[in-house]
Amino acid sequence: MEKYELPLVFFTVLSQMSVGMALVLTWRTLRGEVEGQRFYWLATGLVLALASIAAILHLAHPDRAYDALINLRHAWLSREILGATLFGAAVGVTFLAKGHKAMALIASVFGVLLVAVQG
């Protein structure tokens, strides 16, 4: 395995783990079990942050990470970064909204889309 491939494995596993956490949190929020609990959304965001660090380490030139977003039409990594960014933003807003049901649903939808672009 090349040295740049292992961070991609960590990115995939950790980002999908955070999506799974969001789905479980959304389910429990809709059932009224954890609504208003910020800690769980913070933990979800921290796992995604670790995944994002791994994604940056996957790049041959991390200082030019912004170039990875330029090729959304053809590069899967670009789509994954965009998906992770949208999902991360939704998780952050859900955290700020104290796990509001509508925001939890939106975060889960973005999470499922992230997993879909990861193939």
C-alpha positions as CSV (number, residue, x, y, z in Angstrom):
1,M,0.0,0.0,0.0
2,E,1.4,3.4,-1.0
3,K,2.0,5.9,1.8
4,Y,-0.7,8.2,0.4
5,E,-3.4,5.5,0.4
6,L,-3.6,4.8,4.1
7,P,-5.0,8.3,5.0
8,L,-7.7,7.8,2.4
9,V,-8.7,4.6,4.2
10,F,-8.9,6.5,7.4
11,F,-10.9,9.3,5.7
12,T,-13.4,6.8,4.3
13,V,-13.8,4.9,7.6
14,L,-14.0,7.9,9.9
15,S,-16.3,9.9,7.6
16,Q,-18.7,7.0,7.2
17,M,-18.5,6.5,11.0
18,S,-19.6,10.1,11.6
19,V,-22.5,9.6,9.1
20,G,-23.6,6.5,11.0
21,M,-23.4,8.5,14.2
22,A,-25.6,11.2,12.7
23,L,-28.1,8.7,11.4
24,V,-28.4,7.1,14.9
25,L,-28.6,10.6,16.5
26,T,-31.3,11.7,14.1
27,W,-33.3,8.5,14.7
28,R,-33.1,9.0,18.5
29,T,-33.9,12.7,18.1
30,L,-37.0,12.0,16.2
31,R,-38.1,9.6,18.9
32,G,-37.5,12.3,21.5
33,E,-34.7,10.5,23.3
34,V,-31.8,13.0,22.8
35,E,-33.2,16.2,21.5
36,G,-31.4,19.2,23.0
37,Q,-28.2,17.2,23.6
38,R,-25.3,19.0,22.0
39,F,-22.5,16.6,23.1
40,Y,-23.4,13.9,20.7
41,W,-23.4,16.3,17.7
42,L,-20.0,17.6,18.9
43,A,-18.6,14.1,19.0
44,T,-20.0,13.5,15.5
45,G,-18.3,16.7,14.2
46,L,-15.0,15.7,15.9
47,V,-14.9,12.4,14.2
48,L,-15.6,14.1,10.9
49,A,-12.8,16.6,11.6
50,L,-10.4,13.7,12.1
51,A,-11.6,12.3,8.8
52,S,-10.9,15.6,7.1
53,I,-7.4,15.7,8.5
54,A,-6.8,12.3,7.0
55,A,-8.1,13.5,3.6
56,I,-5.6,16.4,3.6
57,L,-2.8,13.9,4.4
58,H,-3.9,11.9,1.4
59,L,-3.0,14.8,-0.9
60,A,0.5,14.8,-2.4
61,H,0.7,18.6,-1.9
62,P,-1.5,19.5,1.2
63,D,-0.6,23.1,0.8
64,R,-2.6,23.1,-2.5
65,A,-5.7,21.4,-1.0
66,Y,-8.0,24.0,-2.6
67,D,-7.0,22.6,-6.0
68,A,-8.8,19.4,-5.1
69,L,-12.2,21.2,-5.3
70,I,-11.7,22.5,-8.8
71,N,-12.5,19.3,-10.7
72,L,-16.0,18.4,-9.4
73,R,-17.1,17.0,-12.7
74,H,-14.4,14.3,-13.0
75,A,-12.6,13.8,-9.6
76,W,-14.3,11.7,-7.0
77,L,-12.0,13.1,-4.3
78,S,-13.4,16.6,-5.1
79,R,-16.9,15.4,-4.7
80,E,-16.0,13.7,-1.4
81,I,-14.4,16.9,-0.1
82,L,-17.5,18.9,-1.1
83,G,-19.8,16.3,0.5
84,A,-17.8,16.2,3.7
85,T,-17.9,20.0,3.8
86,L,-21.6,20.2,3.4
87,F,-22.2,17.4,5.9
88,G,-19.8,19.0,8.4
89,A,-21.6,22.4,8.0
90,A,-24.9,20.7,8.6
91,V,-23.5,18.9,11.7
92,G,-22.2,22.2,13.0
93,V,-25.5,23.9,12.5
94,T,-27.3,21.0,14.2
95,F,-24.9,21.3,17.1
96,L,-25.7,25.1,17.4
97,A,-29.4,24.3,17.1
98,K,-29.1,21.9,20.0
99,G,-30.0,18.9,17.9
100,H,-33.2,20.4,16.4
101,K,-35.2,17.7,14.6
102,A,-35.3,19.5,11.2
103,M,-31.5,20.2,11.3
104,A,-30.8,16.6,12.3
105,L,-32.7,15.4,9.3
106,I,-30.8,17.8,7.0
107,A,-27.5,16.6,8.4
108,S,-28.5,13.0,7.9
109,V,-29.5,13.7,4.3
110,F,-26.1,15.3,3.6
111,G,-24.4,12.4,5.4
112,V,-26.1,9.8,3.1
113,L,-25.1,11.9,0.1
114,L,-21.5,11.9,1.3
115,V,-21.6,8.1,1.6
116,A,-23.1,7.9,-1.9
117,V,-20.3,9.9,-3.5
118,Q,-17.8,7.8,-1.8
119,G,-19.1,4.9,-3.8
